[in-house]
Amino acid sequence: MSLQEYRERVSRNGVTTSEAIVNNSKYSSSIQFFNSPFLKEILINDKVVNAIVTQGKTSGDKTFLLEPEKSVSAGSVVVISNKNYLVMDFKDEGINEIYPTGTLKVCNNLFPIKQDEIRVLLRDANGNPVLDGRGRPQYTTEIVFVTAPCIVESRYSFTRGEQQIALAEDRIEVVVGYVESENLKLDFEFKMYGDTYKVKNIDHSNVINSEGILIISAERKV
């Protein structure tokens, strides 16, 4: 079949030559994807997803490939072999429309992303409800923190470039997936590695349309 005949055939099917080539490439890529010996199930934001995972530059870095037309956003949490990873970047345009590819970095801590107050029934040493003089049960208020997997860096500032900028001895940077929370504000205090830290800056430059990663700079409280 000549090139002209191929163009006429795909044109009759309502698609351009370019669209037909992309669709055929996606189909071929899907077959190779599901026949890969390295195919495995991972969790992305608590959902089971098929992926091909390869080792990155370090033991804490990984690259993952999804089937064509699948996509995730930077800042998503991925679980592989019971370890939490953060999606640092994801490409799904151009050639990556056929080979959607992302990069991962292992999480090494949890950040208290928000706090809730809950009403808890008071009980005595035997587990019985504590009552007041009128026989009414007594309650107390407890603060419960909801945490999110994060990456904590204490030596070098997080950067996408090659240059490493050393952090001051009393500083850390926390990388976490974008989320809206009352805790994410300047001077919010949190515990990390046995010390108390205070938020000094929140970098939103890697967030687009409420998706991406936040870089939180914090200083140890003395």
N, C-alpha and C positions, 0 to 999 in steps of 0.2 A: 504494500500500500504506500502510495506516495504521500508526501507531507501535505499536499493540497487536498488529497482525498480524505486524509485524517482530519484536517481542519473542517471540511465540509460535513463529515459525519458527526463530529462533536457539536458543530453549530446547529445541526438538526435536533440535537438533544437539549438545546437551550443553554449551553455553556460555551465559554470561550476556550480556546486552546490552552491558555494559561491555567484556567480553572480546572480543566480536565487533567492537566499534568499534575497540579497540586493534589487533586482528589486521588489520582492513581498512586502518587507518592505516599499519601496518607494511608491508603489501603495496604501498600507494600510494607510500610513502616509498622503498621499495626500487626501484620502477620509476623514480622521479625521480632517485634516487641513481646508478643505472647509466647513465642517459641524460644525466647532467650533463657539459657540455663541460670541466669542471675535474677530472674523475675521473682519478686517477693511481695508480700502484703505488708504495708506500713499503715500507721495511723496519721492522718492529717486533720487536725482540729477534731479529733475523736471519730473520724470516719475512716473506714477501711478503704485503702486505695492500692492498686497495683503499681509497682514502680521498679525500676532497675537502679540500684544504689551502688556507687563506686566510691572508693577511698579518695580523699582529697590530699592536699599537701601535708597535712598533719593528721594525727590520730583523731583529733576533734573536728576535722573538716570532712564533709562528704558532698558528693554531687549526686543528684537523682534525676532520672528521666521518666516522664509520664507518657502515656499513650497519646497519639495525636488528638488535638482539640480539647485536651484536659488542661486545666489551669488552676493555680493557687496564687495567693498574694504573699508578698514579703511580710514577715511578721507572724506567719502561721506557725503553729507548734506541730512538730512531727515527732512521732515516737517510733524508734527503731531498736529492737532488742532491749526493751524496757528503759531506754535512755531518751531523754527529751532533747530535741534539736530545734533551732529557730531557723526559719527560711530567711536568709539574708538577701537573696536576689532570685528573681524568676524571669525567664525569657520565653515568650510565646508568640513572637512576631517574626516575620520573614521566614528564614529557614527553620526557626524554632516553632513555627506553626505546625511543622511536621515532626519536629523533635523538641517538645517542650522540656526545658532543662532548668533546674534550680540548684542553688548552693545552700548548704546547711552548715551550722556551727553548733557544737554541743553546748547545752546549758549546764551551768555549774552551781546554780542556786535558784531560790524562789523569791520573788518580790511581792510584798504585801500590796496588791493592786487596789484593794478597797477594804473597808471595814464595815461591819454591820453590828448593830446592837440587838441582842436577842433576850427575851424574857425567860428566865430559868427558875423553875420551882425549887425552893429551898427544902432540903431533906436533912434529917438528923443522922446520927451515926448508924442507925439501924435501917436507914433508907426510907423512913416514914416522912410524909410531908410535915413541914413545920407550920403550926397554926398559931394565929394570934389569940388574944383573950376571948374573941367572939367565935373562934373556931374556923376562921377564914385562912386559907392557905397563903403563905408568904412567898414572895418572889424577889429575885435580884436581877440585875442587868449585867450581862457579860458582853464583852467586845470580841467578835470573831473576825479574823482576817481571812480574806479570800486571796490566795496567792497565784502567781503566774510564773512559769519557767522563765528564767532570764540568764543572761551572760554577764558575769561580773569581771571586770578588768581592773587590776590594781597597779599594774606596772606601766602600761602604755595606753595612750588615748586611742579610742576606737576610731579608725579611719579606713576609708576605702582605697587610699593610696598606698604607696610603698614606704613612705616616710613614717618612722615611728617617733611619736612625741611622748617623752616620759611624763608620767603623772607625779604630782607632789606626793610626799610620803603619806599625808593624811587624806588623800583623795582617792575615790574610786569612780568608775563609770559603769552604769548598769544599762544593758541593752534589753529591751522588752518589746513584744509586739504591741502595736498601737491599740489603746483602749481609752475610753473616757472614764475618768474616776476623780472623785474629790481629793484623793490622796496625791494625785499627780499635780502638785503645786509647789512653789518655792517655800522652803523652810519646813516642809513635811519631814518628820523624823521617823526613822525605821531602824530595825536591828539587822546587822549583817556581820557574820563571823564573830559574834560576841561583843561587837562595838555598836554604838549608836551613831548613825549618820544623818546629816541634814541635807535635803535637796537644795542645790545651789543653781542649777540650770537644767532646762529640759529642751533638747534639740528636736524640733519637728521637721527638719529639712528632708528627712527620708520618708515623710508621710504624704501620700497623694490620695485624695478622695477617701479619707479616713482609713486608709490601708498602708501598711509599712511598719517601720520600726522607730521606736523612740530611744534616744540616748540621754540618759539621766546622769548628770554630774552631781556627786555628793561629797560632802566634807565630814570627816570624823569629828564628833562633838567631844569637846574636852571639858 
